[in-house]
């Protein structure tokens, strides 16, 4: 028994992947290709991908919103778990990075489920609200610029249905959120997000120490 979350050694992390993640070959190839990029640390971990897929099935997700696609690992993980008529709105500002994502979506046979919107994430969410998408999503995942976290939260809360879930990556920020000496804008924004969400009576929230920390909020 343990009174706190266990740390993961390399050996234990490998065990986790081998026994519980069951990463499909297409996801593993995408992860390997992304690992060669200078920005490889922007990709979620495979156990996070499995967690998103699990949540997708658990919630019975039909409509999924993602802000921060990068090379597509998270969106592909969810697309593979969605029903045949499921739909993803995937938002990112990079045509180059999402070009990698589009290749793998097509290879996996899920491209028809995914609607890619290129542009500033805050603006895209505003346009979705203006188009009548309020309350239409079951699950939303945010892994984009951290400085806009509170805006993503407020707009995301409008876009998901009652009982829907918002998830924010990097909630632990490699431990920097707990270091008072770190006063960078990104760190301060994530601290503010964690504090706002975990005290917000509009949601039920928890922070799961998986990957770099995933903050979850269920809309009441």
HUQUI-V43609 format. One record per backbone hydrogen bond with DSSP energy under -0.5 kcal/mol. NH is the residue of the N-H (numbers start at 1). CO is the residue of the C=O. E is the energy in kcal/mol with one decimal. If there is no record, write none. Layout:
nh = {NH:NH}
co = {CO:CO}
e = {E:E}
This chain:
nh = {9:13:14:15:16:17:18:19:20:21:21:22:27:28:29:30:31:32:33:34:35:36:37:40:42:43:49:50:51:52:53:54:55:56:57:58:59:60:61:64:65:66:67:68:68:69:72:76:77:78:79:80:81:81:82:83:86:87:88:89:90:90:91:91:92:95:98:99:100:100:101:102:103:104:105:106:107:108:109:109:110:111:113:114:115:115:116:117:118:119:124:125:126:127:128:129:130:131:132:133:135:136:136:137:138:139:140:141:142:143:143:148:149:152:153:154:155:156:157:158:159:160:161:163:164:165:166:167:168:169:170:171:172:173:175:176:177:178:179:180:182:183:188:189:190:191:192:193:194:195:196:197:198:199:199:200:201:203:204:206:208:208:209:210:213:214:215:215:216:216:217:218:219:219:220}
co = {7:9:10:11:12:13:14:15:16:16:17:17:24:24:25:26:27:28:29:30:31:33:34:37:39:40:45:46:47:48:49:50:51:52:53:54:55:56:56:87:139:89:141:66:91:91:69:72:73:74:75:76:77:78:78:61:83:62:113:64:88:115:66:89:117:93:94:95:96:97:97:98:99:100:101:102:103:104:105:106:105:105:110:111:88:113:114:90:116:92:120:121:122:123:124:125:126:127:129:128:158:133:159:159:63:63:165:65:167:67:141:145:146:148:149:150:151:152:153:154:155:156:137:219:161:138:217:140:215:142:213:213:212:212:172:173:172:175:176:178:179:181:184:185:186:187:188:189:190:191:192:193:194:195:196:197:199:200:218:216:206:214:207:208:210:208:168:213:206:214:166:204:164:217:202}
e = {-0.7:-2.7:-2.2:-1.9:-2.3:-2.2:-2.7:-2.6:-2.2:-1.0:-0.8:-1.2:-0.6:-2.1:-2.6:-1.8:-2.5:-2.4:-2.4:-2.5:-1.8:-1.2:-2.0:-1.5:-2.5:-1.8:-1.9:-2.2:-1.9:-2.6:-2.1:-2.4:-2.6:-2.1:-2.0:-2.8:-2.6:-0.6:-2.3:-2.5:-2.4:-2.6:-2.5:-0.5:-3.2:-0.5:-2.1:-2.4:-2.2:-2.1:-2.7:-2.2:-0.6:-1.0:-1.4:-0.6:-2.2:-3.2:-3.1:-2.6:-0.6:-2.6:-3.0:-0.5:-1.9:-0.6:-1.6:-0.9:-0.9:-0.8:-1.4:-2.8:-1.5:-1.7:-2.7:-2.1:-2.3:-2.2:-0.5:-1.1:-2.4:-0.8:-2.0:-1.4:-3.2:-0.5:-0.6:-3.1:-0.5:-1.9:-2.4:-2.3:-2.0:-2.3:-2.1:-2.1:-2.2:-1.6:-1.4:-2.3:-1.7:-1.9:-0.8:-2.3:-2.5:-1.3:-2.3:-2.7:-2.9:-3.4:-0.5:-0.9:-1.7:-2.8:-2.4:-2.3:-2.5:-2.9:-2.4:-1.1:-1.6:-1.9:-2.6:-2.6:-2.3:-1.9:-2.8:-2.5:-2.4:-2.5:-0.5:-2.2:-2.4:-0.9:-1.5:-2.2:-1.1:-1.2:-1.5:-0.8:-2.0:-0.9:-2.7:-2.3:-2.1:-2.4:-2.2:-2.2:-2.7:-2.5:-2.6:-2.9:-2.1:-0.7:-0.8:-1.1:-0.6:-1.7:-2.1:-2.2:-0.6:-3.0:-0.5:-2.3:-2.2:-2.7:-2.5:-0.5:-3.3:-0.5:-2.4:-3.1:-2.8:-0.6:-2.7}
